[in-house]
Amino acid sequence: MPGPNIIATELAGADTAATAVIDAPLGLGKTTRQAAFNFVAGLAILFALWWLGIELLARSSSTAYFASFGPLPALRAMGGMWRSGQIQSAVWSSGWRLATGLLIAIAVGAPIGVLIGRVRIFRELSNAPFQLLRMISPLSWEPIAVIVFIGWDSAIIFLITIAAVWPVIFSTAAGLAKVDPNWFKVARNLGASRWQILTQIIVRAITFDVLTGLRLALGVAWIVLVPAEFFGVTSGLGYSIENARESINYDQLMAMVLVVGAIGYLLDGCIVQLIRRYGWQRHS
C-alpha cells in the first residue's frame, strides 16, 4: 500500500542537524588524506605525551618501576601476548558477554521505549521509577547480581544489560516523540494496518535514535565490563588486567589497557557506520 511509504519518505528531509553531530567527530567531508593525517597525528601526540610522562616519572629512583608502564614496553608485551593467544582469548570471552548483554538490552529497551513514546499513561507512570533506577550506578548491583545469579558470567551479563538498557529506552522514546502524530492519522486514513504503521513509519522514524542510543549504551557497557571482570572470572579483558597487576607485569597491564581502548574505538566506529547506513538522515 503506497500511503505509509509516501509518509515514510518525508522522514528523509528532517533533522539534518543530528547527522552533523554524528559525522563531526570523524571528520566527514574532509579528504581521506587529511582524515588519515589527523588520525595518525592525534595518536602520535598521545603516545608522545605518554612516553614523556613515563620518562619523567622513571627518573626518580623511588618511581623507577614506572618505566614498565611506557608505550614501548607495552607494545612489546602486546606482541608477545598476541602470539601466545592471550589477547584473542580475552577478547572472545569479553566479547560474548558484551554482545549478550547488549542484545538483551535492545530486546527489552526498544519495546519499552516505544511504549513510553506512544502510551501517555505508561510514560507518566514509569517516569519516576525509571529515572530512579537509571541513576543507580550499574556496578552497585554487583553484590546483588552475585547472589541472585548462579555464575559470574550471568552476573556480568546482567550488569552490562542494566547499564545499557537505559540509553536504548530513552533514545527510542525520544525518537518517537519527534514523529508528527499526523503521519499516523494519514496512514490510518489511507488504510494502513498496524503492522505497516510499525514497519513503515515507527521503525524508520526511530532507527537513527535507536542506533544513537546503542552507541551510548555500548560506551557505558564497555566501561562497566572491564571492572566487572576483575573478580570471580578467569577470562576476559578485565581479568587479564587484574592478573597482570597481581603478577606485577606492568607492561602486560598497559598492553591490555591499549587493547581495551583500541577495541572500544573500533566498536564505536562500527556503530557510527551503522547510523550512517541505516539512519534515514542518510538521504538528507
Contacts in CASP RR format, 6 or more apart in sequence:
PFRMAT RR
TARGET T0000
AUTHOR 0000-0000-0000
METHOD contacts of the structure
MODEL  1
MPGPNIIATELAGADTAATAVIDAPLGLGKTTRQAAFNFVAGLAILFALW
WLGIELLARSSSTAYFASFGPLPALRAMGGMWRSGQIQSAVWSSGWRLAT
GLLIAIAVGAPIGVLIGRVRIFRELSNAPFQLLRMISPLSWEPIAVIVFI
GWDSAIIFLITIAAVWPVIFSTAAGLAKVDPNWFKVARNLGASRWQILTQ
IIVRAITFDVLTGLRLALGVAWIVLVPAEFFGVTSGLGYSIENARESINY
DQLMAMVLVVGAIGYLLDGCIVQLIRRYGWQRHS
1 190 0 8 1.000
1 191 0 8 1.000
1 192 0 8 1.000
1 196 0 8 1.000
2 190 0 8 1.000
3 186 0 8 1.000
3 187 0 8 1.000
3 190 0 8 1.000
3 191 0 8 1.000
3 192 0 8 1.000
4 187 0 8 1.000
4 190 0 8 1.000
4 192 0 8 1.000
4 196 0 8 1.000
4 197 0 8 1.000
4 200 0 8 1.000
4 201 0 8 1.000
5 200 0 8 1.000
7 183 0 8 1.000
7 186 0 8 1.000
7 187 0 8 1.000
7 200 0 8 1.000
7 201 0 8 1.000
8 200 0 8 1.000
8 201 0 8 1.000
8 204 0 8 1.000
8 205 0 8 1.000
10 183 0 8 1.000
11 204 0 8 1.000
11 205 0 8 1.000
11 280 0 8 1.000
12 280 0 8 1.000
12 281 0 8 1.000
12 283 0 8 1.000
12 284 0 8 1.000
13 283 0 8 1.000
13 284 0 8 1.000
14 178 0 8 1.000
14 281 0 8 1.000
14 284 0 8 1.000
15 178 0 8 1.000
15 208 0 8 1.000
15 281 0 8 1.000
15 284 0 8 1.000
16 281 0 8 1.000
16 284 0 8 1.000
18 208 0 8 1.000
18 212 0 8 1.000
18 281 0 8 1.000
19 281 0 8 1.000
19 282 0 8 1.000
19 284 0 8 1.000
22 212 0 8 1.000
22 272 0 8 1.000
22 275 0 8 1.000
22 276 0 8 1.000
23 29 0 8 1.000
23 276 0 8 1.000
25 272 0 8 1.000
26 35 0 8 1.000
26 269 0 8 1.000
26 272 0 8 1.000
27 35 0 8 1.000
27 38 0 8 1.000
30 38 0 8 1.000
47 71 0 8 1.000
50 70 0 8 1.000
50 71 0 8 1.000
51 70 0 8 1.000
51 71 0 8 1.000
51 72 0 8 1.000
54 66 0 8 1.000
54 67 0 8 1.000
54 69 0 8 1.000
54 70 0 8 1.000
54 71 0 8 1.000
57 63 0 8 1.000
57 66 0 8 1.000
58 64 0 8 1.000
58 65 0 8 1.000
58 66 0 8 1.000
58 67 0 8 1.000
65 250 0 8 1.000
67 73 0 8 1.000
68 249 0 8 1.000
68 250 0 8 1.000
68 251 0 8 1.000
68 254 0 8 1.000
69 250 0 8 1.000
69 251 0 8 1.000
69 253 0 8 1.000
69 254 0 8 1.000
70 251 0 8 1.000
70 254 0 8 1.000
71 254 0 8 1.000
73 250 0 8 1.000
73 251 0 8 1.000
73 254 0 8 1.000
74 251 0 8 1.000
74 254 0 8 1.000
74 255 0 8 1.000
74 257 0 8 1.000
74 258 0 8 1.000
75 255 0 8 1.000
75 258 0 8 1.000
76 251 0 8 1.000
77 249 0 8 1.000
77 251 0 8 1.000
77 252 0 8 1.000
77 254 0 8 1.000
77 255 0 8 1.000
78 87 0 8 1.000
78 255 0 8 1.000
78 258 0 8 1.000
78 259 0 8 1.000
79 255 0 8 1.000
81 87 0 8 1.000
81 252 0 8 1.000
81 255 0 8 1.000
81 256 0 8 1.000
82 88 0 8 1.000
86 240 0 8 1.000
87 240 0 8 1.000
87 255 0 8 1.000
87 256 0 8 1.000
87 259 0 8 1.000
89 235 0 8 1.000
89 236 0 8 1.000
90 235 0 8 1.000
90 236 0 8 1.000
90 237 0 8 1.000
90 238 0 8 1.000
90 239 0 8 1.000
90 240 0 8 1.000
90 256 0 8 1.000
90 259 0 8 1.000
91 236 0 8 1.000
91 237 0 8 1.000
91 259 0 8 1.000
91 263 0 8 1.000
93 233 0 8 1.000
93 235 0 8 1.000
93 236 0 8 1.000
93 237 0 8 1.000
93 239 0 8 1.000
94 225 0 8 1.000
94 226 0 8 1.000
94 229 0 8 1.000
94 236 0 8 1.000
94 237 0 8 1.000
94 238 0 8 1.000
97 153 0 8 1.000
97 156 0 8 1.000
97 157 0 8 1.000
97 160 0 8 1.000
97 225 0 8 1.000
97 229 0 8 1.000
97 236 0 8 1.000
98 160 0 8 1.000
98 221 0 8 1.000
98 222 0 8 1.000
98 225 0 8 1.000
100 157 0 8 1.000
100 160 0 8 1.000
101 157 0 8 1.000
101 160 0 8 1.000
101 161 0 8 1.000
101 164 0 8 1.000
101 221 0 8 1.000
102 160 0 8 1.000
102 161 0 8 1.000
102 164 0 8 1.000
102 214 0 8 1.000
102 217 0 8 1.000
102 218 0 8 1.000
102 221 0 8 1.000
104 157 0 8 1.000
104 161 0 8 1.000
104 165 0 8 1.000
105 160 0 8 1.000
105 161 0 8 1.000
105 164 0 8 1.000
105 165 0 8 1.000
105 168 0 8 1.000
105 217 0 8 1.000
105 221 0 8 1.000
106 168 0 8 1.000
106 210 0 8 1.000
106 214 0 8 1.000
108 161 0 8 1.000
108 165 0 8 1.000
108 168 0 8 1.000
109 165 0 8 1.000
109 168 0 8 1.000
109 169 0 8 1.000
109 172 0 8 1.000
110 168 0 8 1.000
110 169 0 8 1.000
110 172 0 8 1.000
110 210 0 8 1.000
112 126 0 8 1.000
112 169 0 8 1.000
112 172 0 8 1.000
113 168 0 8 1.000
113 169 0 8 1.000
113 170 0 8 1.000
113 172 0 8 1.000
113 173 0 8 1.000
113 176 0 8 1.000
114 172 0 8 1.000
114 173 0 8 1.000
114 176 0 8 1.000
114 202 0 8 1.000
114 206 0 8 1.000
115 122 0 8 1.000
115 123 0 8 1.000
116 122 0 8 1.000
116 123 0 8 1.000
116 126 0 8 1.000
116 169 0 8 1.000
116 170 0 8 1.000
116 172 0 8 1.000
116 173 0 8 1.000
116 176 0 8 1.000
117 123 0 8 1.000
117 172 0 8 1.000
117 173 0 8 1.000
117 175 0 8 1.000
117 176 0 8 1.000
117 177 0 8 1.000
118 176 0 8 1.000
123 173 0 8 1.000
130 166 0 8 1.000
130 169 0 8 1.000
133 166 0 8 1.000
134 166 0 8 1.000
134 170 0 8 1.000
138 159 0 8 1.000
138 160 0 8 1.000
138 162 0 8 1.000
138 163 0 8 1.000
138 220 0 8 1.000
138 224 0 8 1.000
139 159 0 8 1.000
139 224 0 8 1.000
139 227 0 8 1.000
139 228 0 8 1.000
141 158 0 8 1.000
141 159 0 8 1.000
141 162 0 8 1.000
142 155 0 8 1.000
142 159 0 8 1.000
142 228 0 8 1.000
145 154 0 8 1.000
145 155 0 8 1.000
145 156 0 8 1.000
145 158 0 8 1.000
145 159 0 8 1.000
146 152 0 8 1.000
146 155 0 8 1.000
148 155 0 8 1.000
148 158 0 8 1.000
149 155 0 8 1.000
149 158 0 8 1.000
152 231 0 8 1.000
152 232 0 8 1.000
152 233 0 8 1.000
153 233 0 8 1.000
155 228 0 8 1.000
156 225 0 8 1.000
156 228 0 8 1.000
156 229 0 8 1.000
156 233 0 8 1.000
159 224 0 8 1.000
159 228 0 8 1.000
160 221 0 8 1.000
160 224 0 8 1.000
160 225 0 8 1.000
160 228 0 8 1.000
163 217 0 8 1.000
163 220 0 8 1.000
163 221 0 8 1.000
163 223 0 8 1.000
163 224 0 8 1.000
164 217 0 8 1.000
164 218 0 8 1.000
164 220 0 8 1.000
164 221 0 8 1.000
165 217 0 8 1.000
166 217 0 8 1.000
167 213 0 8 1.000
167 214 0 8 1.000
167 216 0 8 1.000
167 217 0 8 1.000
167 220 0 8 1.000
168 210 0 8 1.000
168 213 0 8 1.000
168 214 0 8 1.000
168 217 0 8 1.000
170 213 0 8 1.000
171 209 0 8 1.000
171 210 0 8 1.000
171 212 0 8 1.000
171 213 0 8 1.000
171 214 0 8 1.000
171 216 0 8 1.000
172 206 0 8 1.000
172 209 0 8 1.000
172 210 0 8 1.000
172 213 0 8 1.000
174 209 0 8 1.000
175 205 0 8 1.000
175 206 0 8 1.000
175 208 0 8 1.000
175 209 0 8 1.000
176 202 0 8 1.000
176 205 0 8 1.000
176 206 0 8 1.000
178 205 0 8 1.000
178 209 0 8 1.000
179 201 0 8 1.000
179 202 0 8 1.000
179 205 0 8 1.000
179 206 0 8 1.000
183 201 0 8 1.000
184 197 0 8 1.000
184 201 0 8 1.000
187 196 0 8 1.000
187 197 0 8 1.000
187 200 0 8 1.000
187 201 0 8 1.000
188 197 0 8 1.000
192 200 0 8 1.000
204 280 0 8 1.000
205 280 0 8 1.000
207 278 0 8 1.000
207 279 0 8 1.000
207 280 0 8 1.000
208 275 0 8 1.000
208 279 0 8 1.000
208 280 0 8 1.000
208 281 0 8 1.000
211 271 0 8 1.000
211 274 0 8 1.000
211 275 0 8 1.000
211 278 0 8 1.000
211 279 0 8 1.000
212 275 0 8 1.000
214 271 0 8 1.000
214 274 0 8 1.000
215 268 0 8 1.000
215 271 0 8 1.000
215 272 0 8 1.000
215 275 0 8 1.000
218 264 0 8 1.000
218 267 0 8 1.000
218 268 0 8 1.000
218 271 0 8 1.000
219 264 0 8 1.000
219 268 0 8 1.000
222 260 0 8 1.000
222 264 0 8 1.000
222 267 0 8 1.000
225 237 0 8 1.000
225 238 0 8 1.000
226 237 0 8 1.000
226 238 0 8 1.000
226 241 0 8 1.000
226 260 0 8 1.000
227 238 0 8 1.000
228 238 0 8 1.000
229 236 0 8 1.000
229 237 0 8 1.000
229 238 0 8 1.000
229 239 0 8 1.000
229 242 0 8 1.000
230 238 0 8 1.000
230 239 0 8 1.000
230 241 0 8 1.000
230 242 0 8 1.000
231 242 0 8 1.000
233 239 0 8 1.000
237 256 0 8 1.000
237 259 0 8 1.000
237 260 0 8 1.000
237 263 0 8 1.000
238 256 0 8 1.000
238 260 0 8 1.000
240 252 0 8 1.000
240 256 0 8 1.000
241 253 0 8 1.000
241 256 0 8 1.000
241 257 0 8 1.000
241 260 0 8 1.000
244 250 0 8 1.000
244 252 0 8 1.000
244 253 0 8 1.000
244 256 0 8 1.000
245 253 0 8 1.000
276 282 0 8 1.000
END
